[in-house]
Amino acid sequence: MSERHADEHTWRSPDAVLEWLRERTRSQFAWSLRTNPGVRFGGTLVCLLAVVAVFGPLLSPYDPTAQALEARLEAPSLAHPLGTDALGRDVATRIVHGARVSLALAVAATAVRVVIGTTIGLVAGYLGGLVDAALMRLVDIQLAFPGLVLALVIAGVLGPSLRNVMIALSVVGWASYARVVRGNVLEVKDRPFVEAARLYGTPRRRIARRHLLPNVINPVVVLATMNLGTIVLTAAGLSFLGLGAQPPTPEWGTMIAGGREYLRSAPWLVTAPGIAIMATVIGFNVLGDGLRDVLDPDHLEERERRRS
């Protein structure tokens, strides 16, 4: 803080100075978000995808499931920018509706992962002892199974549907959040402000909610952002294998599975949903990488040091 700022705030109350520091931190954080290239590029892709998913179906003149056999396998044109499929359905319309399906599935599965993993990691790191040992052994058991294989087994046992795919993807992904949160809690819980709250007689639940959770949320945000792209890709793979969305639901993996027989004669049936999946995964991964730089300045400094 400069001498002018110090003189300006010496007569103010501690609460006023703290509020000034918070506002300064918010402004610096907002500036970092605006200037980080990863956040700008990835955020633009993600926002564009969200706009397409929300408003695209309202603007399309076609029904994503209605068949028009007289227009089957038409090449891209002004009437059908991405062509039609084997049943005459507009591919662009199905891509737009598929964005809504994929995003909703990814957000729901990620939310379940975050809630379960953050709760377990917070409890294990803060309480320690036997509770920590028992919960971390549970995490180790979950991590011992390959995620995709476990998701295939769960989806196969429950039956093919989007709901069962969401359950499978939620079950196999929470352990990574638990480990990340536990490691950060172990680092934060012995800091002076937590010790002061404990000596003051603050209940454990309040300490965990007010003091620990806000200080471990940054890596959770980064991990969740990157997981969104991974879940979209995995869900499309499960649907491609017949374990996810079932026809005529407009889902990207199902569209690729239905168009693979026409790869030579109508390549747009596979290319269009494939590009949509690729753009979505790239957007979330780049955004997550940019958020990691913004939320963890030490990581950015280490990266710049390696480059130099």
N, C-alpha and C positions, 0 to 999 in steps of 0.2 A: 504493500500500500504506500503510495507517495506521501510526502510530508504534507501537501495541501489536503489530501483526503484524510490523513490522520488528524490534522488540526480541525478539519470540518466535523469529524465524528467524535472528538474527545468529550464534548459536552453532552452528547446524546446518551440515552440509556443503552445498556447492553442489548436489550431486545431490538432497539432500532439499528444498532450496528450489525446484529445478526441478520436482520431482515435485509439490510443493504448488501451484505455478503451473499445472501441467497439470491437476490436479484442479479448481482454481478455474475454469479455462477450460472444462472439461467441464461443470461445474455451471451456468455462465453460458449455455453452448450449449444444455443441456437445458432451462433456464428459458425461453430464447428460443423453442425449439420448442414448448413447452407454451402459451406466451402469444400466439404469432403467429396471427392469425385465418385467414390463408391456409393455413398448415400444418394447422391444426385442421380447417377445412372440407374442403380438398382431401384431406387424409390420411384423413378419415372416409369420403369417397366412394370413395377408392382401396381402403381396407381392406375396406369393404363389398363392393366388386366382387370383391376377391380371395377373400373368404369365400364369396361366391356361386359363384365359379368353382371353388373347391376342394370345397366341401361340398354345393352345390346339386344336382349330378347324383346324389349318393348318396341324396338325400331324395326325388327325383321318382319317382312310381310309373309314369311313362310312358317308352317308348322314343323317343328323338328322331328316329329314322328309320323306325319301324314305321308302316305306313299303316293307316288305319281309315276307309274310304270312307263308311261309314254315319254317321260323325260329322263329315263335311267341312263347313267354313265355319260351324261353330257359334259363336255370339256368346259373349263372356265370361260365365262362370257359376262356381258353386262347384266344379264338377268340372274346369273348364278356365278358370282365372282370366284368361287372356289370349286365350281362344278357341282355335279350331283353324284349320289352313290348308286349302288345296284338297285335300289328301290325307288329312285327318283327323288330322294330327299336332298334338300339344299345343304351342302357341306358347310358353308359359312354359318348358316343358322345353327347347325348342330355343334360347330366349334364354339360359338358364343354361349349356347346353353351348357355345353360341356365345361366351360370356364366357371360357370356358377356352381356346377356339381363338384368340380375338383377343389375349388376354393373353400366351399362349405365343408367338405370332407376334411381338408387339411387343417382348417381352423378348429374344427371340433376335436379332431384327434390330438392336435397340439395342445389345446386347452386342457384336455384330460391328462396328458403327459405332464404338463406344467404343474397342475394342482397336486397330482399324486406324488411326483418326484420332489417338488419343492417342500411339501409337507413332511415327507419321510426324511429328506436331507436336513431340514430345519430341526426336527425332533431329535434325530440321531446326533447331530453335531452339538446341539445345546445341552442335552441331557447326558450324553456320554455313557460310559460304563457298559453294563449289560445291555441296555437298550440300544446303544450305538452298535455293539458287537452283533446283536441279533438282526437289526435292520440292515447292516452292511453285509451280513452273510446272505440275506435275502436278495440284496442287490447283486452280489457275486453270482448267485445261482441264476438270476435272470440274465446277466451278461454272459454267462457261460454258453448260452444257446445263440447261434447266429440269428440275427434279427429277422432277415428275410425268410429263412427256413421256418422259424417259429411262427411268423405271420402266415405263411402258407399252411402250416398245420392247423392253426386256430381257424383260419378262414375255411379250410376244407372240412373241419369237424362241424363248425356252426352252419355251413351252407353258404352258397353264393348269394351275396347281397351287399349293397353299399353299407348298410348298418353293421353287418358282421365284419366287413373290411375295416370300418372305423374302430370297432372293438379290438380287432387283431392288431392294428397299428398303434392303438393306445396302450395295449398291454406290453408290447415289446419295446417301447421307447422311453418309459419313465425313469429307468435306472440311471441313465446318463445325467438327468437333471438332479437326481438324488445325490450323486457323487459330487457334482459341481457345487451344489448348495452346501453340502456338508463340509467340503474343503474350505469354502469361504466363511462359514460359520465358525469353524475352528480357529480361523485367523482373526475374526472380529470379536468373538465373545470375551476375550481377556483384555480388551482395550479399556482405557480408563472410563469412558462414558458408560460402558456396560457395567463395569464394576461399581460405579457411582449409583447407577439405577438399582443395582442389586442391594447395595448397602442401605439405600434409602427405603428399602422394603417393597419395591415394585414387584407385583406378581410376575411369575415366569411367563405366563401367556402374554402379558402386556410387553415385557422385555422383548420377547420373540417377535411380536407384531410391530412394535414401534421402533426398536433399536436394531434388531438383527436383520429382519426381512428387507428394509430399505437399503441396507448396505450390501446385500448379496443379490439384488435383483438384476444388476447390469449384465452379468454373464448369462443369466437366465434369458434375458431379452435377446441377446445375440444368438444363443443356442436355439431358441424357439424360432427365430427368423430363418436360420439355416435349415431347421427341421421342416419348415413349411414346404420348401422345394423338394426335400427328400421324400416327404409323404406324398406329394403330388406324383412324383416319379414312381414310387412303390405302389401306390394305388392304381396307377395306370398299368403297371406290370401285372398286378393281380387280376385286374379286369381283362387284360389281354389273355391271361391263362384261363379265363372263364370263372374266376372266383369272386369277382367284384360285381360291378353293375351289369345287368342283364339287358339284352335288346328288348325293346327299342330305345332304352335310356341313352341319351346323347352324352356319352362319357368318352374321353380321349382314348383310353386304352382299348375300349370296346370298338371304337371306330377303326383303330389300327388293325385289330384282329379281323374285323369284317372286310377291310380293304386289302388284306395281304394277298388274296386270290387274284386281285386285279392290278398287281404291282406293275406289270408291263403295259397293260392297256389303259389303265387309269391311275397313274402314280399319285395324283392329287389326293386320293383317298387315304393314303398313308402319309404323304408329305405334310399336308396341312395340320393334322393333329400332332404329328411329330415335331413340327416347328413350334406349335403352341406349347407343348411340354418343355421343349428345350428353352424357349424364351422365359417361361415361368421359373424353371429351376435356376437359370442364370440370374434372373432378376432377384430372387430371394437370396441366392448365395452372395452376389455382389453387395446387396444391401446389408446382409449380415456381416460381411467383412468390413464394410464401411462403418457400421455401428460399433464393431469391436474397436476400431481405431478411435472413434469418438468417445466411447464409454471407458476405454482403457488406454489413456495416453502413454503409459509405460510400454505397451505393446507397439505403438506407433514409433516411439523413440528407439526401441530395439530394432525395429525393421529398418529405420533410416540409418542406424549405426551399421547394420550389416551391409546395406547398399554402399555406404561410403567406405 
